Amino acid sequence: MSKMRIIILAAAVGSAALAAMLANNMIGQKPPEQQTVEINKVVTVPVLVAAKDIGLGDKLLAGAVIWKDWPKENITDPMITKEEQPNALTDMEKNRARTFIATGETILEQKLLKSGDAGFMSAIVRKGMRAISVGISVNSSAGGFILPNDKVDLILTRQLEGKSPSGGKNVVSETVLTNVRVLAVNQTYKQDPTGEKVAVEDGKTATVELTPRQAEIVSMIESVGELSLALRSIADSEGKTPDTDVPELSGRFASTPATKAQDIMIMRYGVPSYTAYR
């Protein structure tokens, strides 16, 4: 046998032996230990939330509210949990929204008007205030864009005796009240066979919130002309509290003391002028 073949054979035997040793070492080694990373899971609790926008006075019918997982540490007492009220989805169908509830907002007890409570309108009128309805049309209500809880100005438009210098009708407009809260628009209530009162979108009135004195004035002057609603910016009410965010008489009406009520009564019975206001 030649030296070259001996060298090649020796190299092959050595390589085989080395491969066997390496394989034996790898088989004998223990697999690396896997590290377990523990993830802290947030504990959640199902709470009742709005599945869609719920308007002022709307019933919480099926599909209006759903259960949604909420972090347990963020649960507050007013929230409605599935653990405390498991039948809330069906029980809520008897209730109405005391205020607007946006999609995804939690349902709170204080935002609900429950069946058997006082009438809906009397429940949302603030203490010391009065609800009064005034006739409106699409043209006199900002094209139908005025909604409950909006703030408006009440403008009286009336026709004077005689003609204007141009020969046309002598018509004047004057702001009577500013910063008036709207309670309902185009809603009338009728009794259904079950005894529940339901809102029907076929009215032609706006219900507004006024002080007793302001309600008297509006009732009296409504027969003089047409009342229009002028929508105010929501920014006008920023920073105001319920005690300060109240309607105010404007112009000559602001300076009309309570003792002048009889003057307004004269206008109500057909005197087409403001000469009675002093």
Secondary structure by P-SEA (a helix, b strand, c coil): ccaaaaaaaaaaaaaaaaaaaaaaaaaaccccbbbbbbbbbbbbbbbbbbccccccccccccccbbbbbcccccccccccccccccccccccccbbbcccccccbbbbccccccccccccccccccccbbbbbbbbcccccccccccccbbbbbbbbbcccccccccccbbbbbbcccbbbbccccbbbbbccccbbbbbccccbbbbbbcaaaaaaaaaacccbbbbbbbbbccccccccccccbbbbccccccccccaaaaaaaaaaccccccccc
